[in-house]
Amino acid sequence: MSDLIQTVVFHIFPLFFAIVFHEISHGLAAYALGDDTAKKMGRFKIYTHFDLWGSFLIPLGLYLMHSPFLIGYAKPVPVDPRNFKDPITDMALVAIAGPLYNLLMAIICAFGLQSTGGFLQALLFSFTITNLALFFFNLIPIPPLDGSRILAAILPRQFLETFYRIEPYGFFIIIGLELLSEPISNLIGHRVGLFYTFVQLPIQSTLEMLLS
């Protein structure tokens, strides 16, 4: 199997399906809570979420550059909070639906590892890691990640406007914190970092629990 095909099969393919069904789960949760925007726009179909850059080229480029992690995105599901009875609480429920799908898939794939081998086992392991990574990463409470919607449901209402002002800069904040992790780790003599603390360590602990 060539390196490119192997990259697509074991890295891009699991990432694409993990992020697409993550988004569809948001839409299904919104529909269950009274918002049919995604259904009306036909966004429950897999192909409608494919984004050439976010779903394929960016993760492929990161892999070819030997990045320690892959990130990607699918076209998000449209949600109209005005259709909810309680917009803040219901948005939190819609937000948690995506990560919960990823956690469920990771658990199913991890159990499948016990009874398979070879190619299928390697593919299931990749699906397990990818879905766990999306689960933990999306729970980081920085807008616009899902964790911020969940945090918003428990924050005092007077803080919400200020909290969401940082949303346009959220990914810059995430990238900045990650870039600072290495010099800070070297300075204090102890490894720290957003991805290390909130993604890598939880993945390791969860894998040990699932595979024990």
C-alpha positions in Angstrom: 0.0 0.0 0.0 1.5 3.3 -1.1 2.1 6.0 1.5 -0.6 8.3 0.1 -3.2 5.6 0.0 -2.2 4.5 3.6 -2.5 8.1 4.7 -6.0 8.5 3.2 -7.3 5.1 4.6 -5.9 5.3 8.1 -5.9 9.0 8.7 -8.1 11.1 6.4 -10.9 8.6 6.1 -11.5 8.2 9.8 -11.2 11.9 10.4 -13.7 12.7 7.7 -16.3 10.4 9.0 -15.7 11.4 12.6 -16.2 15.1 11.9 -19.1 14.6 9.4 -21.2 12.5 11.8 -20.2 14.8 14.6 -21.9 17.6 12.6 -24.9 15.5 11.7 -25.3 14.7 15.4 -25.6 18.4 16.1 -28.3 18.6 13.5 -30.3 15.7 14.8 -30.2 17.1 18.3 -31.4 20.4 17.1 -34.2 18.7 15.2 -35.2 16.8 18.3 -35.3 20.1 20.2 -37.5 21.9 17.7 -35.2 23.3 15.1 -35.7 21.8 11.6 -33.2 24.2 9.8 -30.7 21.5 9.0 -33.4 19.1 7.8 -35.0 21.7 5.5 -31.6 22.4 4.0 -30.9 18.7 3.4 -27.9 18.7 5.7 -28.4 15.2 7.1 -26.6 13.7 4.1 -22.9 12.9 4.3 -21.8 14.6 1.1 -23.3 18.0 2.1 -20.6 18.3 4.8 -17.6 17.7 2.6 -15.2 20.6 2.5 -12.2 20.2 0.1 -9.8 22.2 2.4 -11.1 21.2 5.8 -12.0 17.6 5.1 -9.1 16.6 3.0 -6.3 19.0 2.0 -5.6 20.5 5.4 -5.3 17.1 7.3 -3.4 15.6 4.4 -1.0 18.6 4.4 -0.5 18.3 8.2 0.2 14.6 7.9 2.8 15.1 5.1 4.5 17.8 7.2 4.7 15.2 10.0 2.5 17.2 12.3 2.0 15.6 15.8 -1.8 16.0 15.4 -4.3 16.2 12.6 -7.1 18.7 12.5 -9.9 19.2 10.0 -13.4 20.4 9.7 -16.6 19.7 7.8 -19.2 22.2 6.7 -21.1 22.9 10.0 -24.8 22.1 10.4 -27.0 25.3 10.4 -28.8 25.8 13.7 -31.3 28.5 14.5 -31.5 29.0 18.3 -34.7 31.1 17.9 -36.5 27.8 17.3 -35.6 26.5 20.8 -37.7 26.9 23.9 -34.6 27.7 26.0 -31.9 28.8 23.5 -28.9 28.7 25.8 -29.7 25.4 27.4 -30.8 23.8 24.2 -27.7 25.0 22.4 -25.7 23.3 25.1 -27.6 20.0 24.4 -27.0 20.4 20.7 -23.3 21.1 21.3 -22.8 18.0 23.5 -24.4 15.7 20.9 -21.4 15.9 18.6 -18.8 14.9 21.1 -21.1 12.2 22.5 -21.3 10.7 19.1 -17.5 10.6 18.9 -17.2 9.0 22.3 -19.8 6.4 21.4 -18.0 5.5 18.2 -14.7 5.3 20.0 -16.1 2.9 22.5 -17.7 0.7 19.8 -14.4 0.7 17.7 -12.3 -0.1 20.8 -14.4 -3.1 21.6 -14.1 -4.2 18.0 -10.3 -4.2 18.4 -10.5 -7.2 20.8 -11.9 -9.6 18.1 -10.1 -8.4 14.9 -6.6 -8.3 13.5 -4.5 -7.1 10.6 -5.9 -4.3 8.4 -9.3 -4.1 10.1 -7.7 -3.9 13.6 -5.4 -1.1 12.4 -8.4 0.8 10.9 -10.5 0.4 14.0 -7.7 1.7 16.1 -7.4 4.7 13.9 -11.1 5.3 14.2 -10.9 5.0 18.0 -8.0 7.5 18.4 -9.6 9.9 15.9 -13.0 9.9 17.7 -11.4 10.2 21.1 -9.4 13.2 19.9 -12.5 14.9 18.6 -14.4 14.2 21.7 -11.8 15.7 24.1 -10.7 18.5 21.8 -14.3 19.8 21.2 -14.9 19.8 25.0 -12.3 22.6 25.5 -14.4 25.5 26.7 -13.1 28.1 24.2 -15.5 29.5 21.7 -16.4 28.4 19.1 -15.7 24.8 20.3 -18.6 22.8 21.7 -17.3 23.0 25.2 -18.0 26.8 25.2 -21.7 26.2 24.5 -21.8 23.8 27.4 -20.0 26.2 29.7 -22.4 29.0 28.6 -25.3 27.0 30.0 -23.9 27.2 33.5 -22.3 30.7 33.4 -24.2 33.6 34.9 -26.2 35.3 32.1 -24.5 38.6 32.6 -21.2 37.1 31.6 -22.4 35.6 28.3 -22.0 38.6 26.1 -18.4 39.1 27.2 -17.7 35.4 26.9 -18.8 35.2 23.3 -16.9 38.3 22.3 -13.8 36.2 22.0 -15.4 33.7 19.6 -14.0 35.3 16.4 -10.5 34.9 17.9 -11.1 31.4 19.4 -8.9 29.4 17.0 -6.2 32.0 17.2 -6.2 31.7 21.0 -6.0 27.9 20.7 -3.1 28.0 18.2 -1.4 30.6 20.3 -1.7 28.6 23.5 -0.3 25.6 21.7 2.6 27.5 20.3 3.5 28.7 23.7 3.4 25.3 25.3 6.9 24.2 24.3 8.8 27.3 25.6 6.7 27.3 28.8 7.4 23.6 29.3 11.1 24.2 28.8 11.0 27.1 31.3 9.2 25.3 34.1 10.7 21.9 33.4 7.3 20.2 33.2 5.3 19.5 30.1 2.2 21.6 29.7 0.0 22.5 26.8 -3.6 22.7 25.6 -3.5 19.6 23.4 -1.3 17.6 25.8 -3.5 18.4 28.9 -6.9 18.3 27.3 -6.5 15.8 24.5 -3.4 13.6 24.7 -3.5 12.7 28.4 -7.2 12.0 28.4 -6.9 9.8 25.3 -4.1 7.8 26.9 -6.2 7.3 30.1 -9.3 6.4 28.2 -7.5 3.9 25.9 -6.0 2.2 28.9 -9.5 1.8 30.4 -11.1 0.6 27.2 -8.4 -1.9 26.3 -7.7 -3.3 29.7 
